[in-house]
């Protein structure tokens, strides 16, 4: 299995922005050069496990949140993303989103069954 370093980098960048940190400040806290942190965020370099854990700790997020695009069992970050989408929706919007989501889930499962044949 190959890790998606671009997706990991994107999540690092999003978490850094949410934490209101500059790339330079995050690199200081993590103990890497600013250019290395930039390469991590763009996915042009492979981030080590040690650096990934230090980055997660510095950003106040879990490693799962940074790796969720690569870890099959990572549900919580995606559930949080969905909860964020639903935040502030009125009852009509919630109903439409629920109906579309259920239809999409059913279609994905049908397609999976057809692929597995």
Secondary structure by P-SEA (a helix, b strand, c coil): cccaaaaaaaaaaaaaaaacccaaaaaaaacccaaaaaaaaaccccccaaaaaaaaaaaccccccccccccccccaaaaaaaaaaaccccaaaaaaaaaaaaaaaaaaaaaaaaaac
